[in-house]
């Protein structure tokens, strides 16, 4: 059975060499396995006890087969090593491709990140520009509002100061005018007092004159009582004439004096003048009685003296009447002036009260404006503090923007470096790809060439082996025929 199986395998191996030389790498490996199996079987069959007698003849063929099998196994090992090397190169190429893909992904991610950072930077720059513009606009409006408020407060304060100065000037002028009116009123009062004093003095002088006239009347009446009885008849005509003459003068004086009287003082003076008239008539009677005694010259002197005294009295009375009229007129004028001054004083007091009220209102307005100014100053301080806070925030924003710009520059530099590395990696990957493809193509070409050479060598060696095996097979056949003959002979025996 073993021999027949070996012969079948040998026949199948004789039929398959031409197809095996044209097969692929897997077919070569299968043939090598089959060859090794055939070799093992052939060695087993050779070493069988049935063919031990023929072992010496096939020793050389066995060595040749061994060397051929060793060469074939070495060729297969080389082929496997080259296949492993090709696989390693393919793996390296795949890793390079995967690394390139990863680098492309990283580059795309970095590009996206760079684009997002650029968009964020542009948005931040736009926001910063907008915030800067808004801050500048707010600062401008704030400064404008503060300037307008200061201008309004300044104008209001100036207007109030002008109004207060005008009111002060008006108050000073009114005060001066009031002082002048008061001084005039005082002067008029003093003039009225002096006039009243002069009037009282004139009344006193008139009373003294009246007393003197009464005294003279009493003396003349005493003289008339002594001489009345002796000279009644002789002096009737002269007394009548003399009485008519002084009565006429005194009546003229009294009429002119009574016409000038208009008040109670004047009526008092007229009454006193009437008494003085009666006294002067008695005195004249005394003078005429003396004339009747025979002293015509003395009578004439006395009459002249009486006329002079009467004229002097009339002049004094006229002067007193004129002074009294002037005093009365002055008193009426002073009363009118006093009423006017009183009315003006009341008006000035009312104006002064109004000025005081206006001054109080102005002071209240000034205090209100001052308070508003203080409030505006407080608001200005608050706005200045807010402005400082805004400036600090702006500085912080600018510093943060500066740091962000630095970071963006770093990111840009990093992205540029990354892009450069990616470009380097791409060039390296392309170079590696080209090298790997070139090496792969070279290795594949070399492998094909070597494979063709090795296959040709293997085929030639295999052909030699087949020839050797064929010769060994023939020998074995001859041995088998001999053995069959011997077996048949043994059976026959």
C-alpha positions in Angstrom: 0.0 0.0 0.0 2.8 2.4 0.9 4.6 1.7 -2.3 1.5 2.2 -4.4 0.7 5.5 -2.7 4.2 6.6 -3.2 4.0 5.6 -6.9 0.7 7.5 -7.2 2.2 10.5 -5.6 5.3 10.2 -7.8 3.1 10.0 -10.9 1.1 13.0 -9.7 4.3 14.9 -9.0 5.5 14.0 -12.5 2.4 15.4 -14.0 2.4 18.7 -12.0 5.9 20.3 -12.6 5.0 22.2 -15.7 1.9 23.7 -14.0 3.8 24.4 -10.8 6.5 26.5 -12.6 3.8 28.8 -13.8 1.9 29.1 -10.5 2.1 31.9 -7.9 3.8 32.0 -4.6 1.2 29.9 -2.8 1.4 27.2 -5.4 5.2 27.1 -5.0 4.8 26.8 -1.3 2.2 24.0 -1.8 4.6 22.2 -4.1 7.4 22.6 -1.7 5.2 21.1 1.0 4.2 18.3 -1.3 7.9 17.8 -2.3 8.9 17.7 1.3 6.1 15.1 1.9 7.2 13.1 -1.1 10.8 13.4 0.1 9.8 12.2 3.5 7.8 9.3 2.0 10.7 8.5 -0.4 13.1 8.6 2.5 10.7 6.5 4.5 10.3 4.0 1.7 14.0 4.0 1.0 14.7 3.3 4.6 12.1 0.6 4.7 13.5 -2.8 5.4 12.4 -3.9 2.0 14.9 -1.7 0.1 17.8 -1.6 2.5 19.7 -3.6 0.0 19.5 -0.8 -2.5 20.4 2.1 0.0 24.0 2.3 -1.1 23.0 3.0 -4.7 20.7 5.9 -3.8 23.0 7.7 -1.3 24.2 10.2 -3.8 20.7 10.9 -5.0 19.6 11.4 -1.4 22.3 13.9 -0.8 21.4 15.7 -3.9 17.8 15.7 -2.9 18.7 17.0 0.6 20.8 19.8 -0.9 18.1 20.7 -3.3 15.5 20.6 -0.5 17.8 22.7 1.7 18.2 25.2 -1.2 14.5 25.2 -1.8 13.7 25.7 1.9 16.4 28.5 2.0 14.7 30.1 -1.1 11.4 29.8 0.6 12.8 31.4 3.8 14.3 34.2 1.7 10.9 34.6 0.0 9.2 34.7 3.4 11.7 37.3 4.6 11.2 39.4 1.6 7.4 39.1 2.0 7.8 40.2 5.6 10.0 43.1 4.5 7.4 44.0 1.9 4.7 43.8 4.6 6.8 45.9 6.8 7.3 48.5 4.1 3.6 48.3 3.4 2.9 48.8 7.1 5.3 51.7 7.2 3.6 53.2 4.1 0.2 52.6 5.7 1.5 54.2 8.9 2.9 57.1 6.9 -0.4 57.5 5.1 -2.3 57.3 8.4 0.1 59.8 9.9 -0.3 62.0 6.9 -4.1 61.7 7.2 -3.8 62.5 10.9 -1.5 65.4 10.1 -4.1 66.6 7.5 -6.8 66.3 10.1 -4.7 68.2 12.6 -3.9 70.8 9.9 -7.6 71.1 9.1 -8.4 71.3 12.8 -5.7 73.9 13.3 -7.0 75.8 10.3 -10.5 75.7 11.7 -9.1 76.8 15.1 -7.1 79.5 13.4 -10.2 80.6 11.5 -12.3 80.6 14.7 -9.6 82.5 16.5 -9.4 85.0 13.6 -13.2 85.4 13.7 -13.1 85.8 17.5 -10.2 88.3 17.1 -12.1 90.3 14.4 -15.3 90.2 16.6 -13.3 91.3 19.6 -11.6 94.0 17.6 -15.0 95.2 16.3 -16.4 95.1 19.8 -13.4 97.0 21.1 -13.8 99.6 18.4 -17.5 99.8 19.1 -16.9 100.0 22.9 -14.1 102.6 22.3 -16.4 104.7 20.2 -19.3 104.3 22.7 -16.9 105.3 25.5 -15.6 108.3 23.6 -19.2 109.3 22.8 -20.2 108.9 26.5 -17.2 110.9 27.6 -18.0 113.6 25.0 -21.6 113.7 26.1 -20.5 113.8 29.7 -18.0 116.6 29.2 -20.6 118.5 27.1 -23.3 118.0 29.8 -20.8 119.1 32.5 -19.8 122.1 30.4 -23.4 123.0 29.8 -24.3 122.6 33.4 -21.3 124.7 34.5 -22.2 127.3 31.9 -25.8 127.4 33.1 -24.8 127.6 36.7 -22.2 130.3 35.9 -24.7 132.3 33.9 -27.3 131.9 36.7 -24.8 132.9 39.4 -23.7 135.9 37.3 -27.3 136.9 36.7 -28.1 136.6 40.4 -25.0 138.5 41.3 -25.9 141.3 38.8 -29.5 141.3 40.2 -28.2 141.3 43.8 -25.8 144.2 42.9 -28.6 146.1 41.3 -30.8 145.5 44.3 -28.0 146.5 46.6 -27.4 149.7 44.6 -31.2 150.4 44.6 -31.3 149.7 48.3 -28.3 152.0 48.9 -30.0 154.7 46.7 -33.3 154.3 48.5 -31.5 154.4 51.9 -29.7 157.6 50.9 -32.9 159.1 49.6 -34.7 158.1 52.8 -31.9 159.6 54.8 -32.2 162.8 52.8 -35.9 162.9 53.3 -35.5 162.2 57.0 -32.9 165.0 57.2 -35.3 167.3 55.3 -38.1 166.4 57.6 -35.9 167.0 60.6 -34.8 170.4 59.2 -38.5 171.3 58.5 -39.4 170.2 62.0 -36.6 172.4 63.4 -37.7 175.3 61.2 -41.3 174.8 62.4 -40.0 174.7 66.0 -38.0 177.9 65.4 -41.0 179.6 63.8 -43.2 178.6 66.7 -40.6 179.9 69.1 -40.4 183.1 67.1 -44.2 183.3 67.2 -44.2 182.8 70.9 -41.6 185.5 71.3 -43.7 187.9 69.3 -46.7 187.0 71.4 -44.6 187.7 74.5 -43.4 191.0 73.1 -47.0 191.9 72.3 -48.1 191.0 75.8 -45.3 193.1 77.2 -46.3 196.0 75.0 -49.9 195.5 76.2 -48.8 195.6 79.8 -46.7 198.8 79.1 -49.8 200.3 77.4 -51.9 199.5 80.4 -49.4 200.9 82.7 -49.3 204.1 80.6 -53.1 204.1 80.5 -53.2 203.9 84.3 -50.8 206.8 84.7 -52.7 208.9 82.1 -56.0 208.0 83.8 -54.7 209.3 87.1 -53.5 212.5 85.5 -56.9 212.9 83.7 -58.8 212.5 86.9 -56.8 215.4 88.4 -57.3 217.8 85.5 -60.6 216.7 84.1 -62.8 219.1 85.9 -60.8 222.2 84.8 -60.5 221.6 81.2 -63.7 219.9 80.1 -65.2 222.8 78.3 -62.0 224.1 76.6 -61.0 220.9 75.2 -64.2 219.5 73.8 -63.5 220.6 70.3 -59.8 219.6 70.4 -60.7 216.3 72.0 -63.2 215.6 69.3 -60.6 216.4 66.5 -57.9 214.6 68.2 -60.1 211.7 68.9 -61.1 211.5 65.3 -57.5 211.6 64.1 -56.0 208.9 66.3 -59.1 206.8 66.0 -58.8 207.0 62.3 -55.2 205.9 62.3 -55.8 203.2 64.9 -58.9 202.1 63.0 -56.9 201.8 59.8 -54.3 199.8 61.6 -56.8 197.6 63.3 -58.7 197.0 60.0 -55.5 196.0 58.2 -54.5 193.9 61.2 -57.9 192.2 61.6 -58.0 191.5 57.8 -54.7 189.6 58.1 -55.7 187.4 60.9 -56.7 183.9 59.9 -56.3 181.7 62.9 -56.6 181.7 66.7 -53.2 183.4 67.2 -54.3 186.2 64.9 -57.6 186.6 66.7 -55.6 186.8 70.0 -53.5 189.6 68.5 -56.6 191.5 67.3 -58.1 191.3 70.7 -54.8 192.6 72.2 -54.7 195.4 69.6 -58.3 196.4 70.5 -57.2 196.7 74.1 -54.2 198.6 72.9 -56.5 200.9 70.9 -58.6 201.8 74.0 -55.4 202.4 75.9 -54.0 204.6 73.3 -57.2 206.6 73.2 -57.0 207.2 77.0 -53.4 208.3 76.6 -54.3 210.7 73.9 -57.0 212.2 76.2 -54.2 212.7 78.7 -52.1 214.4 76.1 -54.9 216.7 75.1 -55.6 217.5 78.8 -52.0 218.6 79.2 -52.4 220.8 76.1 -55.4 222.3 77.7 -53.3 223.2 80.7 -51.3 225.4 78.4 -48.4 223.3 77.3 -49.1 223.3 73.6 -45.5 222.8 72.8 -45.3 219.8 75.1 -48.6 218.5 73.7 -47.2 218.8 70.2 -44.1 216.9 71.3 -46.1 214.3 73.0 -48.4 214.0 70.0 -45.3 213.6 67.8 -43.9 211.0 70.2 -47.2 209.2 70.4 -47.5 209.2 66.6 -43.9 207.9 66.4 -44.7 205.3 69.0 -47.9 204.4 67.2 -46.1 204.2 63.9 -43.4 202.1 65.5 -46.0 199.8 67.0 -47.8 199.6 63.7 -44.6 198.7 62.0 -43.8 196.1 64.6 -47.4 194.8 64.3 -47.0 194.7 60.5 -43.7 192.9 60.9 -45.2 190.5 63.4 -48.2 189.9 61.1 -45.8 189.3 58.1 -43.7 187.0 60.2 -46.8 185.3 61.5 -48.2 184.8 58.0 -44.8 183.5 56.9 -44.6 181.3 59.9 -48.2 180.0 59.2 -47.4 179.5 55.6 -44.1 177.8 56.5 -46.0 175.7 59.0 -48.5 174.7 56.4 -45.7 174.0 54.0 -43.8 172.1 56.6 -47.0 170.1 57.4 -47.4 169.4 53.7 -43.8 168.4 53.5 -44.1 166.3 56.6 -47.1 164.5 55.1 -45.2 164.1 51.8 -42.1 162.9 53.6 -44.3 160.6 55.7 -45.9 159.2 52.6 -42.6 158.9 50.9 -41.2 157.3 54.0 -44.0 154.8 54.0 -43.4 154.2 50.3 -39.7 153.9 50.9 -40.3 151.6 53.8 -42.6 149.5 51.5 -40.0 149.6 48.8 -37.4 148.7 51.4 -39.5 145.8 52.6 -40.0 144.8 48.9 -36.3 145.1 48.4 -35.6 143.1 51.5 -38.1 140.5 50.3 -36.5 140.5 46.9 -33.1 140.3 48.6 -34.3 137.4 50.7 -35.6 135.7 47.5 -32.3 136.5 45.8 -30.4 135.0 48.7 -32.7 132.0 48.6 -32.2 131.7 44.9 -28.4 132.2 45.4 -28.4 129.5 48.1 -30.4 127.2 45.8 -28.1 127.9 42.9 -25.1 127.4 45.3 -26.7 124.1 46.4 -27.2 123.1 42.8 -23.6 124.1 42.1 -22.5 121.9 45.0 -24.7 119.1 43.7 -23.3 119.6 40.3 -19.8 119.5 41.7 -20.7 116.3 43.6 -22.2 114.9 40.3 -19.0 116.0 38.5 -16.9 114.3 41.1 -19.1 111.1 40.7 -18.9 111.4 37.0 -15.1 111.9 37.2 -14.9 108.8 39.4 -17.1 106.9 37.0 -14.9 108.2 34.2 -11.8 107.0 36.0 -13.4 103.6 36.6 -14.3 103.5 32.9 -10.8 104.5 32.0 -9.5 101.8 34.3 -11.9 99.3 32.7 -10.7 100.5 29.3 -7.1 100.1 30.4 -7.9 96.6 31.6 -9.8 95.9 28.4 -6.9 97.2 26.4 -4.5 95.1 28.5 -6.7 92.0 28.0 -6.9 92.9 24.3 -3.2 93.2 24.2 -2.8 89.8 25.9 -5.4 88.4 23.5 -3.5 89.9 20.6 -0.3 88.3 22.0 -2.1 85.0 22.4 -3.5 85.4 18.9 -0.1 86.2 17.6 1.2 83.1 19.4 -1.6 81.1 18.0 -0.9 82.5 14.5 2.8 81.7 15.0 1.9 78.3 16.3 -0.6 77.8 13.4 2.1 79.0 11.0 4.6 76.6 12.6 1.9 73.9 12.5 1.2 74.7 8.8 4.9 74.6 8.2 5.2 71.3 10.0 2.2 70.1 8.1 3.7 71.2 4.9 7.0 69.5 5.9 5.0 66.5 7.0 3.1 66.6 3.7 6.3 66.8 1.8 7.8 64.1 4.0 4.8 62.0 3.5 4.7 62.6 -0.2 8.5 61.8 -0.2 7.9 58.8 2.0 5.0 57.8 -0.2 7.2 58.3 -3.3 10.0 56.4 -1.7 7.8 53.7 -0.4 6.1 53.4 -3.7 9.4 53.4 -5.4 10.8 51.0 -2.9 7.7 48.9 -3.1 7.8 48.9 -6.9 11.5 48.2 -6.7 11.0 45.5 -4.1 8.1 44.0 -6.0 10.1 44.2 -9.2 13.2 42.7 -7.5 11.0 40.2 -5.8 9.5 39.3 -9.1 12.9 39.1 -10.7 14.2 37.1 -7.8 11.1 35.1 -7.7 11.4 34.4 -11.4 15.0 33.6 -11.0 14.4 31.4 -7.9 11.4 29.8 -9.6 13.6 29.2 -12.6 16.3 27.8 -10.4 13.8 25.9 -8.4 12.2 24.6 -11.6 15.6 23.6 -12.9 16.5 22.0 -9.6 13.1 20.5 -9.5 13.5 19.2 -13.0 16.9 17.8 -11.9 15.2 16.3 -8.9 12.5 14.9 -11.0 15.1 13.4 -13.3 16.9 12.0 -10.3 13.6 10.8 -8.9 12.7 9.3 -12.3 16.1 7.5 -12.3 15.5 6.4 -8.8 12.0 5.4 -9.7 13.3 3.4 -12.6 15.8 1.8 -10.2 13.1 1.2 -7.8 10.9 -0.3 -10.5 13.7 -2.5 -11.5 14.2 -3.4 -7.9 10.5 -3.9 -7.6 10.4 -6.2 -10.5 13.3 -8.0 -9.1 11.5 -8.2 -5.8 8.3 -9.3 -7.4 10.2 -12.0 -9.3 11.8 -13.0 -6.0 8.5 -13.0 -4.3 6.9 -15.0 -7.1 9.8 -17.4 -6.9 9.4 -17.7 -3.2 5.7 -18.3 -3.6 6.3 -20.9 -6.2 8.8 -22.6 -4.0 
